[in-house]
Amino acid sequence: MTTQHALYSQLPATDRLLRDARLTAVIARFGHSRTVDTLRLLQDEARAGIRADNRLPAWCDDWAQETEKRLAMADAPGLRPVINLTGTVLHTNLGRALLAQEAVEAVTQAMQTPVTLEYDLDGAGRGHRDRPLAALLCQLTGAEDACIVNNNAAAVLLMLAATASGKEVVVSRGELVEIGGAFRIPDVMAQAGCQLREVGTTNRTHDRDYAAAINDNTALLMKVHTSNYQIEGFTHAVDEAGLVRIGQERGVPVVVDLGSGSLVDLSRYGLPKEPMPQALIAAGVSLVSFSGDKLLGGPQAGIIVGKRDLIARLQRHPLKRALRADKMTLAALEATLRLYLHPETLAERLPTLRLLSRDAAAIHRQGERLLAQVAPHYPDFEVRVEECLSQPGSGSLPVDRLPGAALTFAPRDGRGAQLEALALRWRALPVPVLGRIKDGRLWLDLRCLENEAQFLEMLLK
Ligand SMILES: *Cc1c(COP(=O)(O)O)cnc(C)c1O
């Protein structure tokens, strides 16, 4: 007890602490009231420490420093820049696509000055905020009209609610996908007030399955791009053109949730092919939806292109108001889409395509260059440049892997705990460096490394 009394008496009074010259700087930076609040909190903590452990917490040596540290921590932004060397280019948890400079400038402008979001300078009364973008999307995809919402999940919900509420939507059992984050086709159907009519089997669905399911209450035939998995072996699916043929015979529109949707033929950049919205529009699909921040390389958005009358129904639906995109998204998306009007410079200007199309040999050379600088700082690890396979991510090109190179770190003493400790140390850096642990090594996939100076500054700390 006496020791506790002695310890309590060592706690400095708030007034005395506030007169400490070093706290003056803290007050100047964080304000008087927040500093006082923090000091009170620390005193409570110190008292609790005495009660529980019969000693003062270690930080009691330096109250000013601890106060500053706590306040700085509280002010650290929740969204922190990181260096993505995970090998996943479109990493959903790291914000997917990086925007092109043109898009960044367009957003900045839309944030700082009034813009003609829903204002016609010529008084022509064009109506809604998606108009300028719709014109661009029609040019790029051959569609009659377009509608923009907050993300592709919202796009699917709106398509279904506006065109098939209270009615049946026919979907193959092989396409009842879950995308992650609670987006599952059957659940979205229910939310949109539609009745899911499953046809076929997990691995095989035929024309006749769709045809037999159509009745007077059928509103749509729907196809969902199985973007994050693939069914292999004894399989059969009806393609979009086949579905359009059946739909046209029976007067039922076909809609497609494409997921990623690339507006350029990726095989031109040495990448695996991904279905393009313009091909589906040409095949006669009535509505196609896709994400803005996957392969398209723009901001988070849901894009729906298709037939004029159906898009008009989406635009009129009350959910559109709830799901609409804001001016920053629209500005970024427009600037991104404009880059597609110049395909010859696209791979340079669009970061997503630039990273996806990087040449394996060039990444390897980058690895060799970095190895020489990094390895001497990590004597406890065997550092190597190794070939690896990156992935596009976000369900785009799901089974395809892109050959590249990584810096890999293996503990010389062979202890796995060393790897965890190294990964943790890098996550604690001012700009955290994120890799992945696999096969007893920590891999820093270099595909997405463009800012080498920043990377070296962090790793050589
Ligand atoms: C990614 C994806 C979605 C969801 O798109 P978000 O833009 O993330 O909302 C829906 N359907 C498919 C097929 C997808 O790949």
The ligand as a Gaussian input file, in Angstrom:
#p B3LYP/6-31G(d) Opt

LIG

0 1
 C      -16.993000      -7.013000     -59.172000
 C      -18.302000      -7.555000     -59.597000
 C      -19.481000      -7.022000     -59.098000
 C      -19.491000      -5.914000     -58.079000
 O      -18.953000      -4.768000     -58.613000
 P      -18.573000      -3.521000     -57.643000
 O      -18.183000      -2.447000     -58.588000
 O      -17.476000      -4.013000     -56.773000
 O      -19.797000      -3.189000     -56.877000
 C      -20.672000      -7.556000     -59.539000
 N      -20.692000      -8.560000     -60.434000
 C      -19.568000      -9.099000     -60.956000
 C      -19.680000     -10.209000     -61.955000
 C      -18.327000      -8.612000     -60.552000
 O      -17.208000      -9.136000     -61.037000

